[in-house]
Amino acid sequence: MEPSVLLLLALLVGFLLLIVRGHPKAHGHLPPGPRPLPLLGNLLQMDRGGFLNSFMQLREKYGDVFTVHLGPRPVVMLCGTEAIREALVDQAEAFSGRVTVAVIEPVVQGYGVVFANGERWKALRRFSLATMRDFGMGKRSVEERIQEEARCLVEELRKSQGAPLDPTFLFQCITANIICSIVFGERFDYKDRQFLRLLDLFYQTFSLISSFSSQVFELFSGILKYFPGAHKQIFKNLQEILDYIGHNVEKHRTTLDPSNPRDFIDTFLIRMEKEKSNQHTEFHHQNLMISVLSLFFAGTETSSTTLRYGFLLMLKYPHVAGKVQKEIDEVIGSHRPPTLDDRTKMPYTDAVIHEIQRFADLVPIGVPHKVTKDTLFRGYLLPKNTEVYPILSAALHDPRYFEQPDAFNPEHFLDANGALKKNEAFMPFSIGKRICLGEGIARNELFLFFTTILQNFSVSSPVAPKDIDLRPKESGFGKMPPTYQICFLAR
């Protein structure tokens, strides 16, 4: 063997020995899984198609609950509707801990409403839910905000005069502006350079987090953080977004009127001032910054990516778009904008949106959890702080709940009478105590944007429907649709 190869192996083993000290062997009785190699864990069982493919293959051998060693640390996988519900709903408190995805940990560091734990998480979640409700349903309802944004989008799409365009940027604009109006108290023009830069950073970052290299980083972050890679760019991007948020917070601080809060940031600053003498308060600058980053990022990328998948599916299945438009014409007509009250009268459209979310499968592995105490689950003892991945994709593609799990079929959400039916396996926002904070806003956005666009435009593709490829561009912790061109033709 070449001396250089021996040296490289020696260095690698040295690094592995350094990081494994931070992962003491767990006590307890974990579910079965493939035998791990020392330090490397189950690296050799990982499919090049990514974590999800690997986990689905292992599920066939080990069942719905099994253990995989991601590098030196054991992670319990929950697959299928029943297993996920038993954990996140039936034992909600025990499974309510949060583990940060390794590529964003240097920025997040356990702060903010999405990745906090314990009392910090409970305090921030209570505050965030109440504040978003106030500014989403208060002086101007979230419905009015979405309708206004939908009008701006229609005007912008008319300018295209039916020419092919990539909808990525416009869908980002509309969803970002909704969360911006709640968090920052303002919306941005679609040509605002700062706004465009932020949207580009979000798109880049979501792509990088979803990439294969980020999945490899998750296995050996203790070593790989010292080397170049996607994690460095993610850190740089998020820091630039945080710089913008920091400037915005300072601007809010200098113009704050405690008797008349304008948005989420104002409300947080007022709470900070109220609790400044409490040395244990969770209402401090770092939690404000990371909470705003989390809400801004999640509120922009998830809904915009779902819309992109949705319209790609409408191009692939034009008969579905046609049936939605028929329902829009019958219930709403062409002379008024869609409202949230219309949703209950439009079961087919609602079913299509549900099926888009199911098929898009946007966060297939789920955001990682951990158990908050030693926990007995299905006969196994999971030691406190054991990481748990609720594989949402396994529920959204559960053949016991969906007749054609791998096909796009709105009938999955319709009963024999054509009414919308609930489905226990439908959990695109996750479930339990850690369910997505913005679920209500996202559902309203998807309905109002989707119906407003199809009320005003027919859609077509430069590519024949049979040749449209639905395979994701990236599929890691997030799933991204391929880029495509779409024509919006005025009806």
Contacts in CASP RR format, 6 or more apart in sequence:
PFRMAT RR
TARGET T0000
AUTHOR 0000-0000-0000
METHOD contacts of the structure
MODEL  1
MEPSVLLLLALLVGFLLLIVRGHPKAHGHLPPGPRPLPLLGNLLQMDRGG
FLNSFMQLREKYGDVFTVHLGPRPVVMLCGTEAIREALVDQAEAFSGRVT
VAVIEPVVQGYGVVFANGERWKALRRFSLATMRDFGMGKRSVEERIQEEA
RCLVEELRKSQGAPLDPTFLFQCITANIICSIVFGERFDYKDRQFLRLLD
LFYQTFSLISSFSSQVFELFSGILKYFPGAHKQIFKNLQEILDYIGHNVE
KHRTTLDPSNPRDFIDTFLIRMEKEKSNQHTEFHHQNLMISVLSLFFAGT
ETSSTTLRYGFLLMLKYPHVAGKVQKEIDEVIGSHRPPTLDDRTKMPYTD
AVIHEIQRFADLVPIGVPHKVTKDTLFRGYLLPKNTEVYPILSAALHDPR
YFEQPDAFNPEHFLDANGALKKNEAFMPFSIGKRICLGEGIARNELFLFF
TTILQNFSVSSPVAPKDIDLRPKESGFGKMPPTYQICFLAR
12 223 0 8 1.000
13 39 0 8 1.000
15 222 0 8 1.000
15 223 0 8 1.000
16 39 0 8 1.000
16 40 0 8 1.000
16 72 0 8 1.000
16 220 0 8 1.000
16 223 0 8 1.000
17 39 0 8 1.000
18 222 0 8 1.000
19 72 0 8 1.000
19 220 0 8 1.000
19 222 0 8 1.000
19 223 0 8 1.000
20 39 0 8 1.000
20 72 0 8 1.000
23 72 0 8 1.000
23 73 0 8 1.000
26 74 0 8 1.000
26 383 0 8 1.000
26 386 0 8 1.000
27 383 0 8 1.000
28 374 0 8 1.000
28 381 0 8 1.000
28 382 0 8 1.000
28 383 0 8 1.000
29 379 0 8 1.000
29 380 0 8 1.000
29 381 0 8 1.000
30 67 0 8 1.000
30 74 0 8 1.000
30 76 0 8 1.000
30 380 0 8 1.000
30 381 0 8 1.000
30 382 0 8 1.000
30 386 0 8 1.000
31 62 0 8 1.000
31 65 0 8 1.000
31 66 0 8 1.000
31 67 0 8 1.000
31 76 0 8 1.000
31 378 0 8 1.000
31 380 0 8 1.000
32 62 0 8 1.000
32 66 0 8 1.000
32 67 0 8 1.000
33 58 0 8 1.000
33 61 0 8 1.000
33 62 0 8 1.000
33 66 0 8 1.000
33 67 0 8 1.000
33 68 0 8 1.000
34 42 0 8 1.000
34 45 0 8 1.000
34 58 0 8 1.000
34 61 0 8 1.000
34 62 0 8 1.000
34 68 0 8 1.000
36 42 0 8 1.000
36 69 0 8 1.000
36 71 0 8 1.000
36 74 0 8 1.000
37 43 0 8 1.000
37 44 0 8 1.000
39 71 0 8 1.000
39 72 0 8 1.000
40 71 0 8 1.000
41 69 0 8 1.000
41 70 0 8 1.000
41 71 0 8 1.000
41 72 0 8 1.000
42 68 0 8 1.000
42 69 0 8 1.000
42 70 0 8 1.000
42 71 0 8 1.000
43 71 0 8 1.000
43 219 0 8 1.000
45 54 0 8 1.000
45 58 0 8 1.000
45 68 0 8 1.000
46 54 0 8 1.000
46 219 0 8 1.000
47 53 0 8 1.000
47 54 0 8 1.000
47 57 0 8 1.000
48 212 0 8 1.000
49 212 0 8 1.000
49 475 0 8 1.000
50 212 0 8 1.000
50 215 0 8 1.000
50 475 0 8 1.000
50 476 0 8 1.000
51 215 0 8 1.000
51 218 0 8 1.000
51 365 0 8 1.000
51 476 0 8 1.000
51 477 0 8 1.000
52 364 0 8 1.000
52 365 0 8 1.000
52 391 0 8 1.000
52 393 0 8 1.000
52 475 0 8 1.000
52 476 0 8 1.000
54 68 0 8 1.000
55 68 0 8 1.000
55 77 0 8 1.000
55 79 0 8 1.000
55 365 0 8 1.000
55 389 0 8 1.000
55 391 0 8 1.000
56 79 0 8 1.000
56 393 0 8 1.000
56 394 0 8 1.000
58 66 0 8 1.000
58 68 0 8 1.000
58 77 0 8 1.000
59 66 0 8 1.000
59 77 0 8 1.000
59 79 0 8 1.000
59 391 0 8 1.000
59 394 0 8 1.000
63 79 0 8 1.000
64 78 0 8 1.000
64 79 0 8 1.000
64 80 0 8 1.000
64 82 0 8 1.000
64 83 0 8 1.000
64 394 0 8 1.000
65 76 0 8 1.000
65 77 0 8 1.000
65 78 0 8 1.000
65 79 0 8 1.000
65 83 0 8 1.000
65 377 0 8 1.000
65 378 0 8 1.000
65 380 0 8 1.000
66 76 0 8 1.000
66 77 0 8 1.000
66 79 0 8 1.000
67 74 0 8 1.000
67 75 0 8 1.000
67 76 0 8 1.000
67 77 0 8 1.000
68 74 0 8 1.000
68 75 0 8 1.000
68 77 0 8 1.000
69 75 0 8 1.000
70 218 0 8 1.000
70 219 0 8 1.000
70 387 0 8 1.000
71 219 0 8 1.000
71 220 0 8 1.000
73 387 0 8 1.000
74 386 0 8 1.000
74 387 0 8 1.000
75 368 0 8 1.000
75 386 0 8 1.000
75 387 0 8 1.000
75 388 0 8 1.000
75 389 0 8 1.000
76 380 0 8 1.000
76 382 0 8 1.000
76 386 0 8 1.000
76 387 0 8 1.000
76 388 0 8 1.000
76 389 0 8 1.000
77 388 0 8 1.000
77 389 0 8 1.000
77 391 0 8 1.000
78 84 0 8 1.000
78 87 0 8 1.000
78 388 0 8 1.000
78 389 0 8 1.000
78 390 0 8 1.000
78 391 0 8 1.000
79 391 0 8 1.000
79 394 0 8 1.000
80 391 0 8 1.000
80 394 0 8 1.000
80 395 0 8 1.000
80 398 0 8 1.000
80 425 0 8 1.000
81 394 0 8 1.000
81 395 0 8 1.000
81 398 0 8 1.000
81 400 0 8 1.000
81 401 0 8 1.000
81 424 0 8 1.000
81 425 0 8 1.000
81 427 0 8 1.000
83 378 0 8 1.000
84 390 0 8 1.000
84 391 0 8 1.000
84 392 0 8 1.000
84 394 0 8 1.000
84 395 0 8 1.000
84 427 0 8 1.000
84 431 0 8 1.000
85 424 0 8 1.000
85 431 0 8 1.000
86 377 0 8 1.000
86 378 0 8 1.000
87 95 0 8 1.000
87 369 0 8 1.000
87 377 0 8 1.000
87 388 0 8 1.000
87 390 0 8 1.000
88 95 0 8 1.000
88 369 0 8 1.000
88 390 0 8 1.000
88 430 0 8 1.000
88 431 0 8 1.000
88 432 0 8 1.000
88 433 0 8 1.000
88 434 0 8 1.000
89 431 0 8 1.000
89 432 0 8 1.000
91 375 0 8 1.000
91 377 0 8 1.000
92 432 0 8 1.000
92 433 0 8 1.000
93 372 0 8 1.000
93 433 0 8 1.000
94 371 0 8 1.000
94 372 0 8 1.000
94 373 0 8 1.000
94 375 0 8 1.000
95 369 0 8 1.000
95 371 0 8 1.000
95 372 0 8 1.000
95 375 0 8 1.000
95 388 0 8 1.000
96 121 0 8 1.000
96 369 0 8 1.000
96 372 0 8 1.000
96 432 0 8 1.000
96 433 0 8 1.000
96 434 0 8 1.000
97 117 0 8 1.000
97 118 0 8 1.000
97 121 0 8 1.000
97 369 0 8 1.000
97 370 0 8 1.000
97 371 0 8 1.000
97 372 0 8 1.000
97 434 0 8 1.000
98 114 0 8 1.000
98 115 0 8 1.000
98 116 0 8 1.000
98 117 0 8 1.000
98 121 0 8 1.000
98 367 0 8 1.000
98 368 0 8 1.000
98 369 0 8 1.000
98 370 0 8 1.000
98 434 0 8 1.000
99 368 0 8 1.000
99 369 0 8 1.000
99 370 0 8 1.000
99 387 0 8 1.000
100 108 0 8 1.000
100 109 0 8 1.000
100 110 0 8 1.000
100 115 0 8 1.000
100 368 0 8 1.000
101 209 0 8 1.000
101 214 0 8 1.000
101 218 0 8 1.000
101 367 0 8 1.000
101 368 0 8 1.000
101 477 0 8 1.000
102 217 0 8 1.000
102 218 0 8 1.000
102 221 0 8 1.000
102 231 0 8 1.000
103 208 0 8 1.000
103 209 0 8 1.000
103 214 0 8 1.000
103 217 0 8 1.000
103 218 0 8 1.000
103 221 0 8 1.000
103 230 0 8 1.000
103 231 0 8 1.000
103 234 0 8 1.000
104 209 0 8 1.000
104 234 0 8 1.000
104 238 0 8 1.000
105 221 0 8 1.000
106 225 0 8 1.000
106 231 0 8 1.000
106 235 0 8 1.000
107 234 0 8 1.000
107 235 0 8 1.000
107 238 0 8 1.000
107 239 0 8 1.000
107 242 0 8 1.000
107 290 0 8 1.000
107 293 0 8 1.000
108 114 0 8 1.000
108 115 0 8 1.000
108 290 0 8 1.000
108 294 0 8 1.000
109 290 0 8 1.000
110 116 0 8 1.000
110 117 0 8 1.000
110 120 0 8 1.000
110 290 0 8 1.000
111 120 0 8 1.000
111 286 0 8 1.000
111 287 0 8 1.000
111 289 0 8 1.000
111 290 0 8 1.000
111 291 0 8 1.000
112 120 0 8 1.000
112 124 0 8 1.000
112 286 0 8 1.000
112 287 0 8 1.000
112 290 0 8 1.000
112 291 0 8 1.000
112 294 0 8 1.000
113 121 0 8 1.000
113 124 0 8 1.000
113 125 0 8 1.000
113 127 0 8 1.000
113 128 0 8 1.000
113 287 0 8 1.000
113 291 0 8 1.000
113 294 0 8 1.000
113 295 0 8 1.000
113 437 0 8 1.000
114 291 0 8 1.000
114 294 0 8 1.000
114 298 0 8 1.000
114 367 0 8 1.000
114 437 0 8 1.000
115 290 0 8 1.000
115 294 0 8 1.000
116 124 0 8 1.000
116 282 0 8 1.000
116 287 0 8 1.000
117 372 0 8 1.000
118 372 0 8 1.000
119 282 0 8 1.000
120 282 0 8 1.000
120 287 0 8 1.000
123 282 0 8 1.000
123 283 0 8 1.000
124 282 0 8 1.000
124 287 0 8 1.000
124 291 0 8 1.000
125 437 0 8 1.000
127 267 0 8 1.000
127 268 0 8 1.000
127 271 0 8 1.000
127 283 0 8 1.000
128 264 0 8 1.000
128 291 0 8 1.000
128 295 0 8 1.000
128 437 0 8 1.000
129 437 0 8 1.000
131 264 0 8 1.000
131 267 0 8 1.000
131 268 0 8 1.000
132 182 0 8 1.000
132 264 0 8 1.000
132 295 0 8 1.000
132 437 0 8 1.000
132 438 0 8 1.000
132 441 0 8 1.000
134 267 0 8 1.000
135 181 0 8 1.000
135 182 0 8 1.000
135 185 0 8 1.000
135 263 0 8 1.000
135 264 0 8 1.000
135 267 0 8 1.000
136 142 0 8 1.000
136 145 0 8 1.000
136 182 0 8 1.000
136 441 0 8 1.000
142 178 0 8 1.000
142 182 0 8 1.000
142 441 0 8 1.000
142 444 0 8 1.000
143 339 0 8 1.000
143 340 0 8 1.000
143 444 0 8 1.000
143 448 0 8 1.000
145 178 0 8 1.000
145 181 0 8 1.000
145 182 0 8 1.000
145 187 0 8 1.000
146 178 0 8 1.000
146 444 0 8 1.000
146 445 0 8 1.000
146 448 0 8 1.000
146 449 0 8 1.000
147 337 0 8 1.000
147 338 0 8 1.000
147 339 0 8 1.000
147 448 0 8 1.000
147 452 0 8 1.000
148 187 0 8 1.000
149 174 0 8 1.000
149 177 0 8 1.000
149 178 0 8 1.000
149 187 0 8 1.000
149 449 0 8 1.000
150 174 0 8 1.000
150 337 0 8 1.000
150 338 0 8 1.000
150 448 0 8 1.000
150 449 0 8 1.000
150 452 0 8 1.000
150 453 0 8 1.000
151 337 0 8 1.000
151 452 0 8 1.000
152 174 0 8 1.000
152 190 0 8 1.000
153 170 0 8 1.000
153 173 0 8 1.000
153 174 0 8 1.000
153 449 0 8 1.000
153 452 0 8 1.000
153 453 0 8 1.000
154 452 0 8 1.000
154 453 0 8 1.000
154 456 0 8 1.000
154 457 0 8 1.000
156 170 0 8 1.000
156 190 0 8 1.000
157 170 0 8 1.000
157 453 0 8 1.000
157 456 0 8 1.000
157 457 0 8 1.000
157 488 0 8 1.000
158 490 0 8 1.000
160 487 0 8 1.000
160 488 0 8 1.000
162 487 0 8 1.000
162 488 0 8 1.000
162 489 0 8 1.000
162 490 0 8 1.000
163 487 0 8 1.000
164 462 0 8 1.000
164 485 0 8 1.000
164 486 0 8 1.000
164 487 0 8 1.000
165 485 0 8 1.000
165 486 0 8 1.000
165 487 0 8 1.000
165 488 0 8 1.000
166 483 0 8 1.000
166 484 0 8 1.000
166 485 0 8 1.000
166 486 0 8 1.000
167 307 0 8 1.000
167 308 0 8 1.000
167 311 0 8 1.000
167 486 0 8 1.000
168 203 0 8 1.000
168 304 0 8 1.000
168 308 0 8 1.000
168 483 0 8 1.000
169 196 0 8 1.000
169 199 0 8 1.000
170 190 0 8 1.000
171 304 0 8 1.000
171 305 0 8 1.000
171 307 0 8 1.000
171 308 0 8 1.000
172 199 0 8 1.000
172 202 0 8 1.000
172 203 0 8 1.000
172 300 0 8 1.000
172 301 0 8 1.000
172 304 0 8 1.000
173 188 0 8 1.000
173 190 0 8 1.000
173 195 0 8 1.000
173 199 0 8 1.000
174 304 0 8 1.000
174 445 0 8 1.000
174 449 0 8 1.000
175 299 0 8 1.000
175 300 0 8 1.000
175 303 0 8 1.000
175 304 0 8 1.000
175 307 0 8 1.000
175 445 0 8 1.000
175 449 0 8 1.000
176 188 0 8 1.000
176 195 0 8 1.000
176 198 0 8 1.000
176 199 0 8 1.000
176 202 0 8 1.000
176 296 0 8 1.000
176 299 0 8 1.000
176 300 0 8 1.000
176 304 0 8 1.000
177 187 0 8 1.000
177 188 0 8 1.000
178 299 0 8 1.000
178 303 0 8 1.000
178 441 0 8 1.000
178 445 0 8 1.000
179 295 0 8 1.000
179 296 0 8 1.000
179 299 0 8 1.000
179 300 0 8 1.000
179 441 0 8 1.000
180 186 0 8 1.000
180 187 0 8 1.000
180 188 0 8 1.000
180 296 0 8 1.000
181 187 0 8 1.000
181 263 0 8 1.000
182 263 0 8 1.000
182 264 0 8 1.000
182 295 0 8 1.000
182 441 0 8 1.000
183 263 0 8 1.000
183 264 0 8 1.000
183 265 0 8 1.000
183 292 0 8 1.000
183 295 0 8 1.000
183 296 0 8 1.000
184 248 0 8 1.000
184 263 0 8 1.000
184 264 0 8 1.000
184 265 0 8 1.000
185 262 0 8 1.000
185 263 0 8 1.000
185 265 0 8 1.000
188 194 0 8 1.000
188 195 0 8 1.000
189 195 0 8 1.000
194 244 0 8 1.000
198 241 0 8 1.000
198 244 0 8 1.000
199 300 0 8 1.000
201 237 0 8 1.000
201 238 0 8 1.000
201 240 0 8 1.000
201 241 0 8 1.000
202 241 0 8 1.000
202 297 0 8 1.000
202 300 0 8 1.000
202 301 0 8 1.000
203 301 0 8 1.000
204 233 0 8 1.000
204 237 0 8 1.000
205 234 0 8 1.000
205 237 0 8 1.000
205 238 0 8 1.000
205 297 0 8 1.000
206 297 0 8 1.000
206 301 0 8 1.000
206 305 0 8 1.000
206 478 0 8 1.000
206 480 0 8 1.000
207 473 0 8 1.000
207 474 0 8 1.000
207 480 0 8 1.000
208 214 0 8 1.000
208 230 0 8 1.000
208 233 0 8 1.000
208 234 0 8 1.000
208 237 0 8 1.000
209 234 0 8 1.000
209 476 0 8 1.000
209 477 0 8 1.000
209 478 0 8 1.000
210 474 0 8 1.000
210 475 0 8 1.000
210 476 0 8 1.000
210 477 0 8 1.000
210 478 0 8 1.000
210 479 0 8 1.000
210 480 0 8 1.000
211 230 0 8 1.000
211 474 0 8 1.000
211 476 0 8 1.000
212 476 0 8 1.000
213 229 0 8 1.000
213 230 0 8 1.000
214 230 0 8 1.000
214 231 0 8 1.000
214 234 0 8 1.000
214 476 0 8 1.000
214 477 0 8 1.000
215 476 0 8 1.000
215 477 0 8 1.000
216 224 0 8 1.000
217 224 0 8 1.000
217 225 0 8 1.000
217 229 0 8 1.000
217 230 0 8 1.000
217 231 0 8 1.000
221 231 0 8 1.000
224 231 0 8 1.000
225 231 0 8 1.000
238 293 0 8 1.000
241 293 0 8 1.000
241 296 0 8 1.000
241 297 0 8 1.000
242 289 0 8 1.000
242 293 0 8 1.000
245 289 0 8 1.000
245 292 0 8 1.000
245 293 0 8 1.000
245 296 0 8 1.000
246 289 0 8 1.000
248 265 0 8 1.000
249 265 0 8 1.000
249 269 0 8 1.000
249 285 0 8 1.000
249 288 0 8 1.000
249 289 0 8 1.000
249 292 0 8 1.000
252 262 0 8 1.000
252 263 0 8 1.000
252 265 0 8 1.000
252 266 0 8 1.000
252 269 0 8 1.000
253 269 0 8 1.000
256 266 0 8 1.000
256 269 0 8 1.000
256 270 0 8 1.000
257 266 0 8 1.000
258 270 0 8 1.000
258 273 0 8 1.000
261 267 0 8 1.000
261 270 0 8 1.000
264 292 0 8 1.000
264 295 0 8 1.000
265 288 0 8 1.000
265 292 0 8 1.000
268 283 0 8 1.000
268 288 0 8 1.000
268 291 0 8 1.000
269 288 0 8 1.000
271 283 0 8 1.000
272 281 0 8 1.000
272 283 0 8 1.000
272 284 0 8 1.000
272 285 0 8 1.000
272 288 0 8 1.000
274 283 0 8 1.000
275 281 0 8 1.000
275 283 0 8 1.000
295 437 0 8 1.000
298 436 0 8 1.000
298 437 0 8 1.000
298 438 0 8 1.000
299 438 0 8 1.000
299 441 0 8 1.000
299 442 0 8 1.000
302 362 0 8 1.000
302 363 0 8 1.000
302 436 0 8 1.000
302 442 0 8 1.000
303 442 0 8 1.000
303 445 0 8 1.000
303 446 0 8 1.000
305 360 0 8 1.000
305 362 0 8 1.000
305 479 0 8 1.000
305 480 0 8 1.000
305 481 0 8 1.000
306 356 0 8 1.000
306 357 0 8 1.000
306 360 0 8 1.000
306 362 0 8 1.000
306 442 0 8 1.000
306 446 0 8 1.000
307 446 0 8 1.000
307 449 0 8 1.000
307 450 0 8 1.000
308 481 0 8 1.000
309 356 0 8 1.000
309 359 0 8 1.000
309 360 0 8 1.000
309 362 0 8 1.000
309 481 0 8 1.000
310 356 0 8 1.000
310 360 0 8 1.000
310 450 0 8 1.000
311 453 0 8 1.000
311 459 0 8 1.000
311 486 0 8 1.000
312 468 0 8 1.000
312 470 0 8 1.000
312 481 0 8 1.000
312 482 0 8 1.000
312 484 0 8 1.000
312 486 0 8 1.000
313 320 0 8 1.000
313 356 0 8 1.000
313 359 0 8 1.000
313 408 0 8 1.000
313 470 0 8 1.000
314 320 0 8 1.000
314 321 0 8 1.000
314 324 0 8 1.000
314 454 0 8 1.000
314 459 0 8 1.000
315 459 0 8 1.000
315 460 0 8 1.000
315 461 0 8 1.000
315 463 0 8 1.000
315 465 0 8 1.000
315 468 0 8 1.000
315 484 0 8 1.000
315 486 0 8 1.000
316 408 0 8 1.000
316 465 0 8 1.000
316 468 0 8 1.000
316 470 0 8 1.000
317 408 0 8 1.000
317 465 0 8 1.000
318 460 0 8 1.000
318 465 0 8 1.000
320 352 0 8 1.000
320 408 0 8 1.000
320 410 0 8 1.000
321 454 0 8 1.000
321 458 0 8 1.000
321 459 0 8 1.000
323 348 0 8 1.000
323 352 0 8 1.000
324 348 0 8 1.000
324 349 0 8 1.000
324 352 0 8 1.000
324 450 0 8 1.000
324 451 0 8 1.000
324 454 0 8 1.000
325 454 0 8 1.000
325 455 0 8 1.000
325 458 0 8 1.000
325 491 0 8 1.000
327 346 0 8 1.000
327 348 0 8 1.000
327 349 0 8 1.000
328 338 0 8 1.000
328 346 0 8 1.000
328 349 0 8 1.000
328 451 0 8 1.000
328 454 0 8 1.000
328 455 0 8 1.000
331 342 0 8 1.000
331 345 0 8 1.000
331 346 0 8 1.000
332 338 0 8 1.000
332 342 0 8 1.000
332 451 0 8 1.000
332 455 0 8 1.000
333 455 0 8 1.000
334 455 0 8 1.000
334 491 0 8 1.000
337 452 0 8 1.000
337 455 0 8 1.000
338 447 0 8 1.000
338 448 0 8 1.000
338 451 0 8 1.000
338 452 0 8 1.000
338 455 0 8 1.000
339 448 0 8 1.000
340 444 0 8 1.000
340 447 0 8 1.000
340 448 0 8 1.000
342 451 0 8 1.000
343 349 0 8 1.000
343 350 0 8 1.000
343 447 0 8 1.000
346 451 0 8 1.000
347 414 0 8 1.000
347 418 0 8 1.000
347 419 0 8 1.000
347 420 0 8 1.000
348 410 0 8 1.000
348 414 0 8 1.000
348 418 0 8 1.000
349 447 0 8 1.000
349 450 0 8 1.000
349 451 0 8 1.000
350 413 0 8 1.000
350 420 0 8 1.000
350 447 0 8 1.000
351 410 0 8 1.000
351 411 0 8 1.000
351 412 0 8 1.000
351 413 0 8 1.000
351 414 0 8 1.000
351 420 0 8 1.000
352 410 0 8 1.000
352 450 0 8 1.000
353 446 0 8 1.000
353 447 0 8 1.000
353 450 0 8 1.000
354 410 0 8 1.000
354 412 0 8 1.000
354 413 0 8 1.000
354 420 0 8 1.000
354 423 0 8 1.000
354 426 0 8 1.000
355 408 0 8 1.000
355 409 0 8 1.000
355 410 0 8 1.000
355 412 0 8 1.000
355 413 0 8 1.000
356 446 0 8 1.000
357 426 0 8 1.000
357 428 0 8 1.000
357 446 0 8 1.000
358 396 0 8 1.000
358 402 0 8 1.000
358 412 0 8 1.000
358 426 0 8 1.000
358 428 0 8 1.000
359 408 0 8 1.000
360 428 0 8 1.000
360 479 0 8 1.000
360 481 0 8 1.000
361 392 0 8 1.000
361 393 0 8 1.000
361 396 0 8 1.000
361 397 0 8 1.000
361 428 0 8 1.000
361 479 0 8 1.000
362 428 0 8 1.000
362 478 0 8 1.000
362 479 0 8 1.000
363 392 0 8 1.000
363 428 0 8 1.000
363 430 0 8 1.000
363 477 0 8 1.000
363 478 0 8 1.000
363 479 0 8 1.000
364 391 0 8 1.000
364 392 0 8 1.000
364 393 0 8 1.000
364 396 0 8 1.000
364 475 0 8 1.000
364 476 0 8 1.000
364 477 0 8 1.000
364 478 0 8 1.000
364 479 0 8 1.000
365 389 0 8 1.000
365 391 0 8 1.000
365 392 0 8 1.000
365 393 0 8 1.000
365 476 0 8 1.000
365 477 0 8 1.000
365 478 0 8 1.000
366 389 0 8 1.000
366 390 0 8 1.000
366 391 0 8 1.000
366 392 0 8 1.000
366 430 0 8 1.000
366 477 0 8 1.000
367 430 0 8 1.000
367 434 0 8 1.000
367 477 0 8 1.000
368 387 0 8 1.000
368 388 0 8 1.000
368 389 0 8 1.000
369 387 0 8 1.000
369 388 0 8 1.000
369 389 0 8 1.000
369 390 0 8 1.000
369 434 0 8 1.000
370 385 0 8 1.000
370 386 0 8 1.000
370 387 0 8 1.000
370 388 0 8 1.000
371 382 0 8 1.000
371 383 0 8 1.000
371 384 0 8 1.000
371 385 0 8 1.000
371 386 0 8 1.000
371 388 0 8 1.000
372 384 0 8 1.000
373 384 0 8 1.000
374 381 0 8 1.000
374 382 0 8 1.000
374 383 0 8 1.000
374 384 0 8 1.000
375 381 0 8 1.000
375 382 0 8 1.000
375 384 0 8 1.000
375 386 0 8 1.000
376 382 0 8 1.000
382 388 0 8 1.000
390 430 0 8 1.000
392 427 0 8 1.000
392 428 0 8 1.000
392 430 0 8 1.000
395 401 0 8 1.000
395 425 0 8 1.000
395 426 0 8 1.000
395 427 0 8 1.000
396 402 0 8 1.000
396 405 0 8 1.000
396 425 0 8 1.000
396 426 0 8 1.000
396 427 0 8 1.000
396 428 0 8 1.000
397 405 0 8 1.000
397 406 0 8 1.000
398 405 0 8 1.000
398 425 0 8 1.000
399 405 0 8 1.000
400 425 0 8 1.000
401 423 0 8 1.000
401 424 0 8 1.000
401 425 0 8 1.000
402 409 0 8 1.000
402 412 0 8 1.000
402 423 0 8 1.000
402 425 0 8 1.000
403 409 0 8 1.000
403 411 0 8 1.000
403 412 0 8 1.000
404 412 0 8 1.000
408 470 0 8 1.000
412 423 0 8 1.000
413 420 0 8 1.000
413 421 0 8 1.000
413 423 0 8 1.000
413 426 0 8 1.000
414 420 0 8 1.000
414 421 0 8 1.000
415 421 0 8 1.000
429 435 0 8 1.000
429 436 0 8 1.000
429 438 0 8 1.000
429 439 0 8 1.000
429 442 0 8 1.000
430 436 0 8 1.000
436 442 0 8 1.000
453 459 0 8 1.000
453 488 0 8 1.000
455 491 0 8 1.000
456 490 0 8 1.000
456 491 0 8 1.000
457 488 0 8 1.000
457 489 0 8 1.000
457 490 0 8 1.000
457 491 0 8 1.000
458 488 0 8 1.000
458 489 0 8 1.000
458 491 0 8 1.000
459 486 0 8 1.000
459 487 0 8 1.000
459 488 0 8 1.000
459 489 0 8 1.000
460 486 0 8 1.000
460 487 0 8 1.000
460 489 0 8 1.000
461 468 0 8 1.000
461 484 0 8 1.000
461 485 0 8 1.000
461 486 0 8 1.000
461 487 0 8 1.000
462 485 0 8 1.000
462 487 0 8 1.000
463 484 0 8 1.000
463 485 0 8 1.000
468 484 0 8 1.000
469 482 0 8 1.000
470 481 0 8 1.000
470 482 0 8 1.000
471 482 0 8 1.000
472 479 0 8 1.000
472 480 0 8 1.000
472 481 0 8 1.000
472 482 0 8 1.000
473 480 0 8 1.000
473 481 0 8 1.000
473 482 0 8 1.000
473 483 0 8 1.000
474 480 0 8 1.000
END
